Amino acid sequence: MKLSNELYQHLQQGTVIPAHPLALTSERKIDEQMQRQLTRYYIESGAGGMAVAVHSTQFEIRDPEVNLFETVLQWAAEEVSKANLQRPFLKVAGICGPTEQALKEAKIASGLGYDMGLLSMGGLQGWSEAQILDRVREVAQVIPVFGFYLQPSVGGRIFSYDFWLQFAEIENVLAIKCASFNRYQTLDVVRAVCNSSRRDEIALYTGNDDNIVADLLTPYRFTVNGKQVEKGFVGGLLGHWAVWTQKAVTLMEEIKAYRNKPTATQFNDLMSRGVEITDVNAALFDPANHFHGCIPGIHEMLRKQGLLKGIWCLNPNEQLSVGQLEEIERVHQDYPHLNDDEFVGIF
């Protein structure tokens, strides 16, 4: 399966791709009305795509007793179809697990009309880098691959520079989401892509929710075979962008305008806003408690806006940490210019 030229250009130009949460009832059953409403919210917000069945959608949807993987993908795809969009919109499906499971999920996603697979390398701690690369090659034969560098604190692992250099050479790998939450590991990915023969074919997307604006503003430059090569993050695929999405779209437009015609004043404004966004992210993602309250934090902000009925997760142990609710209230009050409450009110 190949990506259409229109969607490929859309991916390369950079866009806002929120990671889609899971709407549940108090009985921890899926709430179809709210799940579909969330999808419509992302579409109406102007997002350029969405990622479904990813970490924010909760990995437990794959458990046999839950069995929601195909359901959430199907409902989201149906809402995109109903919207009859006259603009490009990327449907990205989360794919994880050993090769057999990953291939099965890739085939389901492709069958439901998904454009790309966000391929997680989490949960494969005993695998060699060579084995993981073989897995990527197999999945890439089924669906275009959106690579994913996941931070170790939430189930990822650290990969070598050579791993990413080989990763970038795999045909049908069209993008990489870097969510290492680490400058050194982020640098490994960008440098590897710049040194690969496919550097112009791969779009880099930030998944570093703690550094969103700086990632999107930073040009990375390396000397490759005696010539300077420059590359940067063109867009974001972010759990953070699951909330206040309409303002994330506005931010992305401002960043693109700055790239076309940079000014010192605009740079300073964007960087200052970036610090505010990181502060918001700290409240949502709960790094003070090793990200334990990450998903409930996203849910709470959506609940405040009426986009979810509660913060329930499939795992009853996933709850807000002590003091996290107060932090969410603080950032909501301190940064009114960052939220899209007004938009949601008329949505």
Disulfide bonds with the S-S distance in Angstrom:
none
